[in-house]
Amino acid sequence: MSEMLKDVKILGLAHWVATPSACAMLADIRAEVVKVEHPETGDAVRSLNVSTRGTGTHTGGLNTVLEQLTRGKQSMGINLEVAEGQETVRSLAATVDVLVTNLTPRRHSATASLTKTSSPSIRKSFTWS
């Protein structure tokens, strides 16, 4: 496995598939990836009944899609809808090299402020909507 991104720290503000997949691939080549999820509900993929082993996530089976999308990452539960959570994300952003997000700025003010005024430490920011 390549160690190409060994010293790169990435903050993933994402949900569903595209951005979490991209971050998982970056983790595969040894980037340190921190994924922010809602503290109560997590990523929407957590609730999918898409098991290929066992009997499905709702009845105790294994969510293999979730396993693939979260591999190699640290997950943090932070509520982006409240000021305290937004400040926590800004503090995290000050420690990373790359911000990857697919959260729309109009719905998530923390994302809007990070993508517009980027932290000085962020060398690159990628946004999908």
C-alpha positions in Angstrom: 0.0 0.0 0.0 1.4 3.4 -1.0 2.3 5.9 1.8 1.9 8.8 -0.6 -0.3 10.9 1.8 1.3 9.8 5.1 1.7 13.3 6.5 -1.5 14.8 5.1 -4.5 15.4 7.4 -8.0 15.6 5.9 -11.3 16.8 7.3 -14.3 15.2 5.7 -17.6 17.0 6.1 -19.7 14.6 4.1 -22.6 12.3 3.8 -23.9 9.6 1.5 -21.4 8.1 -1.0 -19.3 10.4 -3.2 -17.3 12.3 -0.7 -17.0 9.5 1.9 -15.7 7.3 -1.0 -13.1 9.9 -1.9 -12.0 10.2 1.7 -11.8 6.4 2.1 -9.5 6.2 -1.0 -7.3 9.0 0.5 -7.1 7.0 3.8 -6.1 4.0 1.7 -2.9 5.8 0.7 -2.3 6.8 4.3 -3.8 10.2 4.7 -5.2 10.8 8.2 -8.9 11.4 7.7 -11.3 12.8 10.3 -15.0 12.3 9.3 -17.6 14.6 10.9 -21.0 13.1 11.4 -24.2 14.2 13.2 -23.8 13.0 16.8 -27.2 11.4 17.0 -27.9 10.1 13.5 -24.5 9.7 11.9 -24.2 9.5 8.2 -27.4 8.5 6.4 -25.6 5.4 5.1 -25.6 4.0 8.7 -29.4 3.4 8.4 -29.4 1.6 5.1 -30.4 -2.0 5.0 -27.7 -3.1 2.5 -26.1 -6.1 4.2 -24.5 -8.8 2.1 -23.7 -10.8 5.2 -26.1 -11.6 8.0 -29.7 -10.4 7.7 -29.4 -6.6 7.3 -28.5 -3.7 9.5 -31.9 -3.4 11.0 -31.8 -6.9 12.4 -28.2 -7.2 13.5 -26.5 -7.8 10.1 -23.4 -6.1 8.9 -23.7 -2.9 6.7 -20.9 -3.6 4.2 -21.4 -0.3 2.4 -20.8 1.6 5.7 -17.7 -0.5 6.3 -16.3 0.5 2.9 -17.1 4.2 3.2 -15.7 4.6 6.7 -12.6 2.5 6.4 -9.4 4.1 7.6 -11.1 7.1 9.2 -11.7 8.6 12.6 -15.4 9.6 13.0 -16.5 12.4 15.2 -20.0 13.3 16.2 -20.4 17.0 15.8 -23.7 18.9 15.4 -23.1 21.5 12.6 -26.5 23.1 13.3 -25.4 24.7 16.6 -22.7 27.4 17.3 -20.7 25.1 19.5 -20.4 22.5 16.8 -19.5 25.0 14.2 -16.7 26.4 16.4 -15.5 22.8 16.9 -15.3 22.3 13.2 -13.5 25.6 12.7 -11.0 24.5 15.3 -10.5 21.1 13.5 -10.1 22.9 10.2 -7.2 24.9 11.6 -5.3 21.6 12.1 -5.8 20.0 8.6 -4.3 20.3 5.2 -7.4 19.5 3.1 -11.1 20.0 3.5 -13.4 17.7 1.5 -17.1 18.3 1.7 -20.4 17.7 -0.1 -22.5 19.5 2.4 -24.2 22.4 0.7 -23.1 25.8 2.2 -26.7 27.2 2.1 -27.8 24.4 4.5 -24.7 24.2 6.7 -23.3 27.6 7.7 -20.1 25.9 9.1 -19.3 24.6 5.6 -20.0 28.0 4.1 -17.7 29.8 6.4 -14.9 27.2 5.9 -15.1 27.2 2.1 -15.3 31.0 1.8 -12.7 32.1 4.4 -10.7 28.8 4.6 -8.4 28.3 7.5 -4.8 29.4 6.7 -3.7 25.8 7.3 -6.1 24.4 4.6 -4.0 24.0 1.4 -6.8 22.7 -0.7 -10.6 22.5 -0.4 -12.9 20.3 -2.5 -16.6 20.7 -2.6 -19.3 18.7 -4.4 -23.0 19.4 -4.3 
